[in-house]
Amino acid sequence: MNRSLLVLGLLASLSACSDGQPFEFGNPTEPVPGPEDPTDNGVPEDIRGNLNGATYTPPSGDDNGRLVVEIASLDTTPVEAAYRRRTVLDVCDDGACSDGEAVEDGYVAYTMQEDPLDRFFIGLARQSRDGSVEGTVVVDGGQFNTYFGGVNYGRNGAYSPHVPDQPDNGLVSYAGAYVGMLNGPVPRPNEALDVPAGTDPALLPGQAIRVQGDVFLNADFADNAVNGAIYNREAVDALPGDLTLKDLALTPADIGENGRFEGQVEPDNEIGTAIGSYGGVFGGTGATAVAGGVRLEGDFIAEVENEQEYGLFVLDRCGEQSTADVCNRVEPDVEN
């Protein structure tokens, strides 16, 4: 049964909703340039969204790491804001992390919310095992019929493409975890700050729905092409009803001389039905890792309307440092 719900304002009456209308997510906010328009960071505008920049230092030992975000706008007063570590929202490679579980192959969570009636932003970040690439996705759960979000990814240090030793062994595989966030709210109580009793529901900020999955990419550095899939997608958070999340095809895209690529996203087995775009960048000597983002928009979840999703993948190369099970099913060319 389909349901009707705005991003905000009807959460309290969700259980009583039975009018047969589709569940409706809120409208996105158009990207707004910050004080300096970061058009040169290499992330396509539709994937970058409102996220003008992000700098990530991974946790180490007792150090919580650091995520500094520049998003337009309404997260906090400084233009560049240091988000706070939030382990309860970490996403491991098999879903929500259990207590004390290390986030080796998943995504590390940080949040920003200055007071209970401010927007609640979640940032999820990862750096490849060799440190050559990293990425961040930031989304708030909606307030006043709009939400802000986007993806940032980049390369650290030198890059050279994978050059196979044998002419017939030029395909390289990358695999790992996917994380995304939908523009719909997680029902309260959630991880946003508690609001005083009697607060009008129309004022409540939402928490974005986290999505977890797997990613597999094949890259051919002889022909400079890449394609792949995002699969096993499922919602991590408790939801107001089941959502059917489709597997996604990342259709073939050219790899530029700088190791960057852009392509279209289609639902698996729905050829020619574009529902978004993806982009990324290879890093490391011999292209040892890849980071990228996706933006989905359109009818890709049957149970809802107006759905949008920003997603992130940071993958290690099979045969190098990737621990993904699917790497056992390929024959990686690990020589450079």
C-alpha positions in Angstrom: 0.0 0.0 0.0 1.3 3.4 -0.9 1.3 6.2 1.6 1.4 10.0 1.6 4.0 11.9 3.6 5.9 15.2 3.3 9.5 15.4 4.2 8.4 17.1 7.4 5.3 17.9 9.4 3.3 14.6 9.3 5.6 12.3 11.1 3.3 12.1 14.2 0.4 10.9 12.1 2.3 8.3 10.0 0.8 5.2 11.6 -2.7 6.5 10.9 -2.1 7.3 7.2 -4.1 5.1 4.9 -5.4 7.3 2.1 -3.8 5.2 -0.7 -1.6 8.1 -2.0 2.1 7.5 -2.6 4.7 8.2 0.1 6.2 11.6 -1.0 9.7 12.8 -0.3 10.5 16.5 -0.2 11.8 18.7 -3.0 15.6 19.3 -3.3 17.2 22.7 -2.9 19.0 23.9 -6.0 22.8 24.1 -5.5 23.9 27.5 -4.3 27.5 28.7 -4.8 29.4 29.5 -1.7 31.6 32.7 -1.3 33.9 31.1 -4.0 32.3 28.8 -6.6 34.4 25.6 -6.5 33.9 24.8 -10.1 37.4 23.3 -10.4 37.2 20.4 -7.9 36.4 18.0 -10.7 33.1 16.7 -9.3 30.2 17.1 -11.8 27.7 19.8 -10.7 24.7 17.5 -10.3 26.7 15.1 -8.1 28.3 17.9 -6.1 24.9 19.4 -5.3 25.2 21.9 -2.4 28.4 20.4 -1.2 31.1 23.0 -2.1 33.9 21.0 -0.4 35.0 18.6 2.2 38.3 17.7 3.9 38.6 14.3 5.7 41.2 12.9 8.0 40.4 9.3 9.0 40.2 8.2 12.7 43.3 6.6 14.1 43.4 4.9 17.5 41.7 7.2 20.0 41.7 10.1 17.5 38.2 10.6 16.1 39.6 12.0 12.8 38.2 15.2 11.3 35.6 16.1 8.7 35.5 19.8 7.6 32.5 20.6 5.4 31.6 23.6 3.3 27.9 23.3 2.2 25.5 25.9 1.0 23.9 26.3 3.4 22.2 26.3 6.8 24.4 23.8 8.6 26.3 26.1 11.0 27.7 29.6 11.2 31.3 29.1 9.9 31.5 28.7 6.1 33.8 25.7 6.7 32.5 23.7 9.6 34.1 20.9 11.6 31.5 18.2 12.0 31.3 16.1 15.1 32.2 12.3 15.2 29.0 10.2 15.5 29.9 6.5 15.7 26.3 5.3 16.0 25.7 6.4 12.4 28.8 4.6 10.9 27.9 2.4 8.0 30.0 -0.8 7.8 30.3 -3.0 4.7 27.3 -5.0 5.8 25.1 -2.3 7.1 24.9 -0.4 10.4 28.0 -1.0 12.5 27.6 -3.0 15.7 28.9 -1.5 19.0 32.7 -1.3 18.9 33.0 -2.6 15.3 35.9 -1.1 13.4 34.9 0.8 10.2 37.7 -0.6 8.0 35.8 -1.0 4.8 32.8 1.1 5.5 32.0 4.8 6.0 32.8 7.0 9.1 30.0 9.3 10.3 30.0 12.9 11.4 27.1 15.2 12.1 26.2 18.9 12.5 23.2 20.3 14.3 23.6 23.5 16.3 20.2 23.3 18.1 17.1 21.1 18.1 15.3 23.2 15.5 18.3 23.5 13.1 18.8 21.1 10.2 20.5 17.8 11.0 23.3 17.0 8.6 25.0 13.7 8.4 28.4 13.3 6.7 29.8 9.9 5.7 33.4 9.6 4.6 36.0 7.1 3.6 39.6 7.1 2.4 41.1 4.2 0.4 43.4 1.9 2.3 46.5 3.4 0.5 45.2 6.9 1.1 45.2 7.7 -2.7 41.5 8.7 -2.9 38.8 9.8 -0.5 35.2 10.9 -0.6 32.4 12.4 1.5 28.6 12.5 1.1 26.6 15.0 3.2 22.8 15.2 3.4 20.3 16.6 5.8 16.9 15.0 6.4 14.8 17.9 5.2 13.1 20.9 6.9 10.5 23.3 5.5 10.0 21.2 2.3 13.6 21.2 1.2 16.9 19.5 1.9 20.6 20.1 1.1 23.1 17.5 0.0 25.9 16.5 -2.2 29.1 14.5 -2.8 32.7 15.4 -2.8 35.6 13.1 -3.9 39.2 13.6 -4.8 42.7 12.2 -5.2 45.7 12.6 -2.9 49.1 12.6 -4.5 50.3 11.2 -7.8 48.3 9.2 -10.3 49.2 6.9 -13.2 46.8 4.6 -15.1 47.0 0.8 -14.8 49.3 -0.5 -17.6 49.1 -4.3 -17.9 52.2 -6.4 -18.6 50.2 -8.6 -21.0 48.1 -7.1 -23.9 45.2 -9.5 -23.1 45.1 -8.7 -19.4 44.1 -5.0 -19.2 40.9 -5.2 -17.3 41.0 -4.2 -13.7 38.3 -4.7 -11.1 37.5 -2.6 -8.0 35.0 -3.6 -5.3 33.7 -2.5 -1.9 30.9 -0.9 0.0 28.4 1.8 -1.2 26.7 4.3 1.0 24.0 6.7 0.1 21.4 9.0 1.7 17.8 9.5 0.6 15.9 12.8 0.9 13.3 11.3 3.2 13.1 11.4 7.0 13.8 8.7 9.5 10.8 8.7 12.0 11.5 10.1 15.4 13.0 9.3 17.8 16.2 9.3 15.7 19.7 10.7 16.1 18.7 14.4 15.8 18.6 16.4 19.0 15.5 16.0 21.1 13.0 18.8 20.8 11.0 20.3 23.7 7.6 18.8 24.4 4.8 20.5 22.5 7.0 21.7 19.6 4.9 22.0 16.5 5.7 19.1 14.0 6.0 21.7 11.2 9.3 22.9 12.7 11.0 19.5 13.1 14.2 18.8 11.2 14.5 15.3 9.7 17.2 12.7 9.6 18.2 11.4 6.1 17.7 7.7 5.4 21.0 5.9 5.0 21.4 3.4 2.2 24.0 0.6 2.1 25.1 -1.6 -0.7 27.9 -3.1 -2.7 29.8 -1.7 -5.7 31.8 -3.5 -8.5 33.6 -1.6 -11.2 35.6 -2.9 -14.2 38.0 -0.5 -15.8 39.9 -1.0 -19.1 42.9 1.3 -19.2 43.8 0.2 -22.7 40.5 1.5 -24.1 40.0 4.0 -21.3 36.6 2.9 -20.3 34.8 2.0 -17.0 31.4 0.5 -16.1 29.9 -1.4 -13.2 27.0 -1.9 -10.8 25.7 -0.9 -7.4 23.8 -3.8 -5.9 22.4 -5.3 -2.7 21.1 -1.8 -1.9 19.0 -1.6 1.3 18.0 1.0 3.8 20.0 1.0 7.0 17.6 3.0 9.1 14.1 2.1 10.5 11.6 3.3 8.0 7.8 4.0 7.9 7.3 1.0 5.6 9.3 -1.2 3.3 11.2 0.3 0.4 12.3 -1.7 -2.6 15.7 -0.5 -3.6 16.8 -1.6 -7.1 20.2 -2.7 -8.3 21.8 0.0 -10.4 23.9 -0.3 -13.6 26.7 2.2 -14.1 26.8 2.4 -17.9 30.1 2.5 -19.8 31.9 5.8 -19.5 35.2 7.2 -20.9 38.2 7.6 -18.6 40.0 10.8 -19.2 43.8 11.3 -19.1 43.4 12.8 -15.6 41.7 9.6 -14.4 38.3 11.1 -14.1 35.1 9.8 -15.6 31.3 10.5 -15.8 28.4 8.3 -16.9 24.8 7.6 -16.5 23.0 5.4 -14.0 20.1 3.0 -15.0 18.1 0.5 -13.0 19.4 -3.0 -13.7 17.6 -4.6 -16.7 15.9 -1.3 -17.6 18.0 -0.4 -20.6 17.9 3.2 -21.7 16.1 4.4 -18.6 18.5 6.9 -17.0 17.7 7.8 -13.4 20.8 9.8 -12.6 24.5 10.1 -13.1 27.8 8.9 -11.6 31.3 10.2 -11.7 34.7 9.4 -10.1 38.4 9.6 -10.1 41.2 7.0 -10.0 44.2 7.5 -7.7 47.5 6.0 -6.9 50.4 4.7 -9.0 48.8 2.1 -11.3 45.3 3.3 -10.4 45.2 1.4 -7.1 41.9 2.9 -5.9 38.9 4.8 -7.1 36.4 7.2 -5.5 33.2 8.5 -6.9 29.6 9.6 -6.4 26.1 9.2 -7.7 23.0 11.3 -7.8 19.7 9.5 -8.4 16.5 11.3 -9.3 13.2 10.0 -10.7 11.1 7.0 -10.2 13.6 4.5 -8.8 11.6 3.5 -5.7 8.2 2.2 -6.3 6.7 3.0 -2.9 7.6 6.7 -2.9 7.5 9.9 -5.0 10.0 12.8 -5.4 12.8 10.5 -4.2 16.4 11.6 -4.6 19.6 10.0 -3.5 23.2 11.1 -3.2 25.7 8.2 -2.9 29.4 7.6 -2.5 31.9 4.8 -3.2 35.5 4.6 -2.3 37.0 1.3 -3.6 40.3 -0.5 -3.5 41.5 -2.5 -6.4 41.0 -6.3 -6.5 44.3 -8.0 -6.0 45.7 -5.1 -4.1 44.0 -4.2 -0.8 40.3 -4.8 -1.5 38.7 -7.4 0.9 35.4 -7.7 -1.0 34.3 -11.3 -1.5 33.6 -10.6 -5.2 37.3 -10.1 -5.8 37.8 -13.8 -5.3 35.7 -14.4 -8.5 38.0 -12.3 -10.7 41.6 -12.8 -11.9 43.2 -9.4 -11.1 46.1 -8.1 -13.0 48.1 -6.6 -10.2 51.3 -6.0 -12.0 51.9 -2.4 -13.0 
